[in-house]
Amino acid sequence: MNPVKGNFIAGEWAGSASGRTAERRNPADEREVVGEAPDSTADDARAAVGAVSDGYREWARRSPEARARALEQAADIMERGADQLAVELVREEGKTLSEARMEATRTPANLRFYAGEALRLAGQTFQPAGEGLVFSSREPVGVVVAITPWNFPLNIAARKLGPALAAGNGVVFKPSEVTPLMGQRLVEALLEGGVPAGALALVQGGAEAGAALVDDERVGAVTFTGSYLVGSAIHRAAGPAKRCQLEMGGKNAVVVLDDADLDQAADIIDRGAFGLSGQACTGTSRVIVHDAVHEELLKRLLERARRRRLGNGLDDGVDFGPLATRGQLEKVHRYLEKAIADGGRLQSGDEPLPDALAVGYFARPAIFTDVESSSRLAQQEVFGPVLSMHRASSFEEAVEIANHSEYGLSAGIVTGSLERALRFAREVEAGVVKVNQPTTGVAINAPFGGIKHSSSQTYKEQAGDTMMKFYTIDKTVYIGT
Ligand code: NAD
């Protein structure tokens, strides 16, 4: 049975008016169809915006307590269903069961955090020039479009729908075409939790539907997470009248100095680079290591990469799932070829796979040494399990290589020196800095976003003092006597 119900527009679950659909297959075994979703058109997108534009005001008028309660109830529902949700997530996206369980529990935790934000919204009062009163209030922006990627299909979406709804906005949500069921599960929980049908629409599909949502003049704000390429197109298309929040790619580096505990460094890098099969925006893709410890670190990284157990994320003992799509697998293969052509030495990752894995999109964790920091592998986001190693002979050189990137999302350092750690935090060009921790993994209640090509520079996603500003308009009211 197809678990994907379709689009949710004006309170109805239905297919695309065009009848177009797209099939999703299990990335661990592409013989298995896990769902068939509408491949929505621009007309479907416009219908969704129209429905939310007409319907969200009743939600906006509800008290902050009522909005918070609905988000809390959605969180309860997701927590109760977390086991089943995690299994569905593995089958649809490919991550391992323990990675999926983590996401299925973090998502409701995020919703609870944003429920609290509904209660914390507050305006200001100002001293008027004459008699009367001047105050500002926080109003919802109106219709918010949320467009998300497939790698954290629940959590990233919750970080957008949660605060948007907490502030009283209506939301049109377009999940990735790779993970339609996870998009649906979040929407179902929110509706069951008490968000009214008028305030929420779900549009399944890809670029056509997404572009039409961004283009619609009835939309007040667009929040997007995905690639720099698509984010840039969205920024141009949204124009000056819409708010735009873009969370994009990364080329995250870990610096390992000669005073580092190398076992700790190898654990941190292995987890950051090869957790989620390398498909995390904050994933480690570059290691910059002091000459003196290069060989020892390499040895430890190779041991850990070779210990990884590839397979279906639902199978016991598997700690490295497939890539999410055939396109992802082909991209990883292309980058292995490019890196070799550019002079990199592949130390691990091209060993043949067992026949049993030929039914899925599997790639081994790959480690390259002798990579030029201006080469394609070092500069372009692969978004897969491919790690490049670079040598440095000093702290200063290591930071220079780390900063030689168009991206600036997450960066890490492994060192025993507090002084060097703090200097790194000051000098590295990244929105998130990790000392003796993997580049992946971020707190629910701390600001999150990057610099350079990793984020638009106007609003930070997820906590931080600009988060609720994105979803609210400061309205200034003058009261005369
Ligand atoms: P993608 O950019 O291909 O797609 C993202 C979303 O945009 C999808 O829903 C897609 O359907 C939609 N889309 C595509 N073309 C569009 C258009 N013209 N107009 C509107 N919407 C359009 O990214 P992906 O492959 O789904 O995800 C991987 C990327 O996401 C990587 O670059 C990764 O770094 C990034 N990412 C960033 C963060 C972050 O927080 N910075 C988090 C996770 C993933």
Boltz pocket constraint, residues with backbone or C-beta under 6 A from the ligand:
constraints:
  - pocket:
      binder: B
      contacts: [[A, 147], [A, 148], [A, 149], [A, 150], [A, 151], [A, 152], [A, 156], [A, 174], [A, 175], [A, 176], [A, 177], [A, 205], [A, 206], [A, 207], [A, 208], [A, 209], [A, 210], [A, 211], [A, 212], [A, 214], [A, 225], [A, 226], [A, 227], [A, 228], [A, 230], [A, 231], [A, 233], [A, 234], [A, 247], [A, 248], [A, 249], [A, 250], [A, 280], [A, 281], [A, 381], [A, 383], [A, 409], [A, 454]]
      max_distance: 6.0
